Amino acid sequence: MDITGTVEMVLRHKGDAIYSVSHRATVWDALKVMAEKNVGAVLVLDEDQRLLGVFSEREWVRRSSVPPEDPRATPVTQMLTDEVVCVCPGDDIAQCMRLMTDHRVRHLPVVEGDLLVGVVSIGDLVNWVISAQDSAIEQLEHYITGVYPA
Ligand SMILES: NC(=O)c1ccc[n+]([C@@H]2O[C@H](COP(=O)([O-])OP(=O)(O)OC[C@H]3O[C@@H](n4cnc5c(N)ncnc54)[C@H](O)[C@@H]3O)[C@@H](O)[C@H]2O)c1
């Protein structure tokens, strides 16, 4: 099955909210935003609101030492991924899935020129594909049974 659709279509469906923290935040501040908003990652922005990196649950797990650092005393900039993989609104969903697989990331900031316009996650893309499959199956059922959508 071909995967059709663009990042812009996903953002229209899921919304363009962007959850972020400042580069001065601690890991604790970032974890609090993630818990409040029920998301697995936050973007870290500099004073000019430019994207510095992404901090996710995975960064916290992978980059923590044993025993873990005190999150209240650890700057988020010490734990973030600064090799950020971004996409544009016009990029297609199959391309985003490939990027996530190749770079082993679950969140892609969406940029339009210098402007941040949203975030898409692996869950958003999987949901998109499942919905597209459901709709293709429904159309095939209608085709087989001779019932066409009004
Ligand atoms: N029911 C839904 O519509 C829906 C949508 C996405 C994910 N999920 C489920 O949630 C679970 C985890 O999802 P996930 O791995 O995709 O990651 P996640 O928990 O980080 O993402 C959940 C939602 O929050 C959004 N989000 C995450 N970080 C954001 C940020 N910093 N700024 C703005 N939006 C942000 C994502 O785009 C996604 O829509 C999975 O079980 C997935 O199936 C459900």
The ligand as a Gaussian input file, in Angstrom:
#p B3LYP/6-31G(d) Opt

LIG

0 1
 N       -4.767000       8.892000      19.690000
 C       -3.989000       9.677000      18.991000
 O       -4.416000      10.482000      18.186000
 C       -2.495000       9.562000      19.181000
 C       -1.646000      10.434000      18.494000
 C       -0.269000      10.301000      18.694000
 C        0.206000       9.308000      19.542000
 N       -0.652000       8.466000      20.179000
 C       -0.165000       7.398000      21.042000
 O        0.631000       7.951000      22.090000
 C        1.721000       7.084000      22.387000
 C        3.057000       7.742000      22.259000
 O        3.073000       8.522000      21.102000
 P        4.368000       8.957000      20.393000
 O        5.445000       7.951000      20.534000
 O        3.997000       9.352000      19.032000
 O        4.931000      10.243000      21.142000
 P        4.350000      11.325000      22.136000
 O        3.729000      10.715000      23.334000
 O        5.499000      12.241000      22.376000
 O        3.264000      12.095000      21.259000
 C        1.914000      12.201000      21.601000
 C        1.341000      13.405000      20.833000
 O        1.949000      14.626000      21.313000
 C        2.580000      15.331000      20.246000
 N        3.832000      15.907000      20.724000
 C        4.871000      15.232000      21.294000
 N        5.841000      16.108000      21.644000
 C        5.411000      17.326000      21.279000
 C        5.969000      18.639000      21.399000
 N        7.164000      18.852000      21.976000
 N        5.263000      19.681000      20.922000
 C        4.035000      19.464000      20.351000
 N        3.446000      18.260000      20.222000
 C        4.124000      17.205000      20.697000
 C        2.833000      14.304000      19.168000
 O        2.937000      14.945000      17.913000
 C        1.618000      13.400000      19.331000
 O        0.508000      13.957000      18.669000
 C        1.599000       5.939000      21.433000
 O        0.947000       4.895000      22.093000
 C        0.736000       6.470000      20.306000
 O        0.027000       5.460000      19.624000
 C       -1.987000       8.589000      20.010000

